[in-house]
Amino acid sequence: MRVISGSARGRALKAVPGMGTRPTTDKVKEAIFSMIGPYFDGGAALDLFAGTGGLGIEALSRGMDKAVFIDKDAKSLETVRHNLQVTGLGEQAEVYKNDAERALKALAKREVLFDLIFLDPPYRLKHGDALMMQMDELKLLSPQATVVLEYESDYVYPARFGPFLQTRKAEYGETTVSIYAYDPEAFPVQDDEQGGQAT
């Protein structure tokens, strides 16, 4: 694994020891950034199931101002810190040990807004859409934020739910990547069956 482009281009990234994580391959990572970027003019990123930190680090390398890395595994966090150090991006990063739901609540208390969110939960977990709705409820997303959801190819997430609209979808073997646009004004909540406005 390596940083593909930007200020830290070519830097090798350490993998998390053991078999507990499934790092995004360089091929998939390159495809993701060709869909969402490829480069950024500032902004804040959230790497919620950080693993090696490869996605958040790539975003920093390509121009994001800062990134928050969350994982509940101590080995993953040690790997993220190492990779931030070798890429010279540590000053732009925050790294926390927590599970996803608690981390989102903690970030909401700080009134943090994110422009780019990476969700790559373990494949056994099928709650990417629920986490996205939680981010909306907690007001963690900036207008026009982008969410990158990575999941097992035999699972299907809805193309549209709440204020999220799937704008791109691509399969790479057992991995599927969906890109969602967040815009509560452009994608309002639909009226309920009684004709009243849903809340």
Secondary structure, DSSP 8 states (H G I E B T S, - for coil): -B--SSTTTT-B----SSSS-----HHHHHHHHHHH-S--SS-EEEETT-TT-HHHHHHHHTT-SEEEEEES-HHHHHHHHHHHHHHT-GGGEEEEE--HHHHHHHHHHTT--EEEEEE---TT---HHHHHHHHHHTT-EEEEEEEEEEEETT----SEETTEEEEEEEEETTEEEEEEEE-TTTS---B-TTSSB--
